[in-house]
Amino acid sequence: MNTRKIFFVLLCLLISLSLVAKSPKYIFLFIGDGMSYPQFQTAADYLGALEDNDDEQALPSKSFSQRKGAVLDGPKKLNFMNFDFVGSAVTYDSCSFAPDSASTATSIASGKKTYSGMLNMDETGKVPYETIAEKLHKQKNYKIGIVTSVNINHATPAAFYAHQSSRSNYYNIGVELTQSGFEYFAGGAFIKPEGYGKGKENLYQLAEKAGYKIAKTQKEAKKITAFDKKVILIDEHLADSNTLAYNIDRKKNYWSLADYVKKGIDVIYNKTGFFMMCEAGKIDWACHANDAGSIVHDVLALTDAVQVAIDFAEKHPTDTLILVTGDHETGGLSIGFAGTNYDTYLDTLANQKISYAKFDEEYVANYKKNNVSFENAMKDVETLFGLKISDDKKDRLTLTEYEIQRLKNAYELALSKYNISKYSQEQQVLYGTYNPFSVTITHILNNKAGLNFGSYSHSGLPVAVFAKGVGAKDFSGYYDNTEIFKKLASLLMVK
C-alpha cells in the first residue's frame, strides 16, 4: 500500500472516530412543565433582587433610574442559563397555538404533532409513535430513567413510554409503564392505580409482576442500587394530588427532584449509555394557579436537579449531553405590571412562606369549617404572605383600600357554597377555577412584586432550549419543538 493510500485510510479512520465521538452516551433531558422565558427569568431576577440590599426599602414611587443594585447591574443567571448553546422552540400542536402537555411532550419525545390531550398517537388515535426513549432502549440498549415531581403516569412522563388517544387513560398509561422495561421511574404516585372499574389489577402489583422493585419511603429508596435492575420510587411525603410537595413547602429532610436524579444515576449508570428525562411538573401547576412565589421555588428546584447533571458531566465531559427546555408556557406570565410602571420588586415574593395548595388545604378549609372572621384570616395572610392591613404607607406590603375590598369580596365568596360553573364573567376572570381567597392573595402579591398573569391556562409562547455537552451546538437556532426529537435521533444515530 503506497503512502497516499495509507494517508487516505487514516483520514477515513479519523473521520469515523470523530463521528462516533459526536454521539453522546449519557443524555439528560430536563423539562420545566409550563416553563418558558418568563418563568426562569423571574426566578433569576428574584435571586438578583434578594442580593439588591440597597433597594430593600424602595417604594413604587421611585423611578427605575433611581434604583441601584441587581436591576441596573444585571440579573443573576441560573446554571442552565450559562450553557454554551441556546435555541428557541415553537410549541403549537395540531389543533392549538396554546397546546397542552400531552401533545407538546409527544412532539419532544417522538417528533410528531398531534391533538392536545393525545400521547404518541396520530390525530386519528390509531397510529402509535415510537419515542426517543423507546428507540434508545431497543436499538442501543441504553438504560432509561423517567423522573417527575408530579404523578409518574401524568402526561409529560407518559409521553416517553405511553401511546394513548387520551392522557386521561391513566390506568392504561400505567400498564404501559409496567410493560416499558425502562429501568428507573421516580416521582409521585400512580393516578387511578385500581382503574375506573372493578376487576382491574392494581398497577403496583402489575409493576412487581413485571420485575420492578417498588420503594415508597426514603429509607427504602436509599438502599436502591443498580443491582435492583428495575425500580419505581414513590415519594414518601406526597402532597396535593399525591405528588411531590411544592418546593416552597418542602421540608429540608424531604427528598427533592435533585435527590431523585442522583438516585437515578446510581441505578442506570453503565458503560453503554443512558437517557434520563426529568420533569419539574409543579411549575406548570403553580402557573395555572397564578402563584408566582411557588413558581420561583420550583424553577429553583429544577435548577438544583440540573446541577446534578452538570456535576456528572464534569466527570464525563466527552460523553454527556444536557438539555433544559419547557413543553409550553403556562399562565401568560409577564415581568411588569401596570401598577408598578417600570419598576419590579421581586424580593417581595420572599414574604410568601407557603404554596396556594397548602394554604387552601390547611387554612382556607378551616376558615370555611369554623366560619373564621376576615380579620382573623388576615392575620394568617400577614404571617404567610406578608400582606398586611396597616397605616404604614411606606411599606409596599401594606394593602390599599382597593386591595382590601378585593380580598373581602373573595373571602366572602370562598366561605359560601359557590359554584364555579355559575360564575359571572367577572368572577371567571378574577378567580378562574381556584379558591377565590387564595388566588386573590397571590394576585395581589404578584402585582406588588411587579408581575402579572394573563391566563389560568397555557399560552403560545415559544420555549427556550439550553444545551451543554456533546452535540449541544445542534440545538442552537429557532425551530419547531419536533426538531428536539429529530436532532436527538440524528445525534444518537437511531433509526
Buried (B, 14 or more C-beta within 10 A) or exposed (E): EEEEEEEEEEEEEEEEEEEEEBBBBBBBBBBBBBBBBBBBBBBBBBBBBBEBEEBEEBEEEBEEEEBEBBBEEEBBEBBBBEBEBBBBBBBBBBBBEBBBBBBBBBBBBBBBBBBBBBBBBBBEBEEBBBBBBBBBBEEBEBBBBBBBBBBBBBBBBBBBBBBBBBBBBBBBBBBBBBEBBBBBBBBBBBBBBBBEEEEBBBBBEBBBEBEBBBBBEBEBBEEBEBEBBBBBBBBBBBBBBBBBBBBBBBEEEBBBBBBBBBBBBEBBBBEEBBBBBBBBBBBBBBBBBBBBBBBBBBBBBBBBBBBBBBEBBEEBEEBBBBBBBBBBBBBBBEBEBEBBEEBBBBBBBBBBBBBBBBBBBEBBEEBBEEEBEBEEBBEBBBEBBBBBBEEEEEEBBBBEEEBBEBBBBBBEBBBEEBEEEEBEEEBEEBBBEBBBBBBBBBBBBBBBBBBBBEBBBBBBBBBBBBBBBBBBEBBBBEBBBBBBBBBBBBBBEBE
